[in-house]
Amino acid sequence: MIDFEEELKKFKPSLEIGDTENAILSDDDKDMVDLMVELMAEYRDR
């Protein structure tokens, strides 16, 4: 039988996951929500 508590103690996250998270969080590209907010602000300012 698997002892989940023991397995969780041995768990170490992959470095690749941490690198991916940092790349995503440091990404300054606009997504669709940013574009829609910008368009709505321009529309309201008219």
C-alpha positions as CSV (number, residue, x, y, z in Angstrom):
1,M,0.0,0.0,0.0
2,I,1.2,3.5,-0.8
3,D,1.9,5.8,2.2
4,F,0.9,9.2,0.7
5,E,2.2,11.2,3.7
6,E,5.7,9.6,3.2
7,E,5.6,10.1,-0.5
8,L,4.7,13.8,0.0
9,K,7.7,14.2,2.3
10,K,10.0,12.9,-0.5
11,F,8.4,15.2,-3.2
12,K,10.7,17.7,-4.8
13,P,9.2,19.9,-7.6
14,S,10.9,19.9,-10.9
15,L,13.2,22.9,-11.6
16,E,11.6,23.2,-15.0
17,I,8.3,24.0,-13.4
18,G,9.8,26.8,-11.4
19,D,11.5,28.2,-14.5
20,T,8.2,28.1,-16.4
21,E,6.4,29.9,-13.6
22,N,9.1,32.7,-13.5
23,A,8.9,33.0,-17.3
24,I,5.1,33.4,-17.2
25,L,5.1,35.8,-14.3
26,S,7.8,38.0,-15.9
27,D,6.0,38.1,-19.3
28,D,4.9,41.6,-20.1
29,D,2.9,40.8,-23.2
30,K,-0.7,41.9,-23.2
31,D,-3.4,39.2,-23.1
32,M,-7.0,39.6,-24.3
33,V,-8.2,41.0,-21.0
34,D,-5.5,43.7,-21.1
35,L,-6.5,44.6,-24.7
36,M,-10.2,44.7,-23.8
37,V,-9.6,46.9,-20.8
38,E,-7.5,49.3,-22.9
39,L,-10.1,49.4,-25.7
40,M,-12.9,50.1,-23.2
41,A,-10.9,52.9,-21.6
42,E,-10.4,54.5,-25.0
43,Y,-14.1,54.1,-25.9
44,R,-15.1,55.8,-22.6
45,D,-12.7,58.7,-23.2
46,R,-14.3,59.6,-26.5
